Amino acid sequence: MTVTIYHNPRCTKSRQTLALLEERGIRPRIVEYLVTPPTEAELKHLLKLLGISPRELLRTKEEEYKQAKLDKPDVTDAEIIRAMIKYPRLMERPIVVADNKAALGRPPKNILKII
């Protein structure tokens, strides 16, 4: 099984999720998405695997959320995706991908259903 974690080492939930994987003997590929943001195609693929809309992946309490005016209901999915690429802090984290399944590690135990 190939496992990837989109990780922010400063985030408690992200660190807990990584530890949960490691406790199970899984050494995931770690993508620090703040350093290396996903491309538009990668982000669309992650959203498809997660089965959620771009708006559901948004962190609404980040300063960039208001700067990009994402709080308006008429903002399109494409605009949200572009904003998450430009401001990767807007992405909810961590995201774990195991083969062709993905889960959001909020709470960390959510990932157990895919590994």
N, C-alpha and C positions, 0 to 999 in steps of 0.2 A: 504494500500500500504506500502510495506517495502522499505525503501530507505537507501542506504549506500553511503557514500562519502569517497573516498580515498583521504586523505587530508594532506596537508603540511601547518601547521599554520604559517609558515614564508613566504608563497607565497601569494601575493596580490590577484591573480585570484582565488586561493583556498578559501581565506577568503571571497571574494565577492560572490563566489558560495554558500558557506555555509550560508552566510547572506541572499541570495536570497531564499534558501530553508526555512530558519527560518521565513522570512517575510511572507511566504505562509502557516505558521503554521506546517511545516514539521520538525520533530525532527529526523534527520537521525542518523543511527549508524555511528560513526566516526572511520575510520581506519587511523591512522597516519602511512602511509606506509613506512616512513623512520625508524620508530621504529619497526614496524611489517610488513616486506615486504611480498607480496603475495607469495604463493607457486607456483611452476611451473603449477600445475593444475589450480589454481585460476587465474593466469596471462593468461593462454590460454583461460579460460572461459571469462575473461574480453575482450580479443581481439576478440573473437567470437561475444560477445554481441555488441561490438563497430563496428564490421564489417570492421576492419582494420588489416593491417599486423603489425608484431612486429616492423619493421623499421619505420612505420608511428607513432608509439608511442614513439619513441626515442627522447630524448632531445640531440641535436647534439652539443650544445655549452658547455656542461659539460666537465670537465677535464677527467672524467672517460671514456668518449666517445673515446677520442684519446688513452688513456692508454690501453683500451681493443681492440684497432685497429678495431673499428666498422665502420670506414669510408671507408673500403675496400668494393667494390661491391660484392665480392664473399662470404661475411659473411652470414652464413645460419640463417634462422629464429630461429632454436634451439640455436645457439650461441648467438643471440641477446637476447633471453629469459633468458638464463643462466646469461648473463651480467646484465640484468635488475634486476634479483633476487639478484645477488652479489652486485650490485651498484644501489639501488632503486632510487637514484637521477636521473637516466637516464630515468625514466618513466615520460611522460608528465602528467600534473596534472591540475586540479583535475578530477577524474573520478567519476561520479555519476551513481549508479545502482538503478533502480526502478523496482521492480519485475523482469521481464526477459528482460528489456531494459537497455541500458547504453548510456551515452553521455559524451563527454569530455567538461569540463567547460571552453573552450577557444573559444569565450568569454563566460562568465558565463551564458548568456541567452540561450546558446545552450541546457542547461538542461531542459528548459521549454517544449521542445517537448516530453519529456518522463515522466513528472510528471503530 
